[in-house]
Amino acid sequence: MLQKWTAAELPELYLRAISAEELRVAHLSIVLMDRDLADADDRMGCVTLPLAAVLAGPHAFNEPVVLDSVPHGTLAGKMTVRVSRPV
């Protein structure tokens, strides 16, 4: 089943780094969880995205969601990094 999130549901992340080089070697790990009302939320898998590709401009991705070393679907989207000011 294809799940789409609205713009209001997408997080805006604030990254702190000393330099762009520091971001080039960094990765963003996204953990996907289900949302249960009756019991604890369950981990559905994770996706790791290298930030190096994003620094050049908007970057589309389509990466496997992995749980216990086994792919369980994909996560697709677009990431953009905006530099607000030097740190």
C-alpha angles and dihedrals in degrees: 000000000000112000120196126189125212120239089255090058095053116095124233108218125204114212123197118204138154093223143000088253089062089056093046090067095040129097133206114225116202119195115201117210132179118232115233125184096193102044143002120314114256128224109244097185143284140258126206118206123190111227093211093084092049095055091070092059140287109350127201115209138187109182135166119259105227128199120177090349092303123112113238103180133304140283116215131182146107129275129197129187118206118192107217099180140334114273 
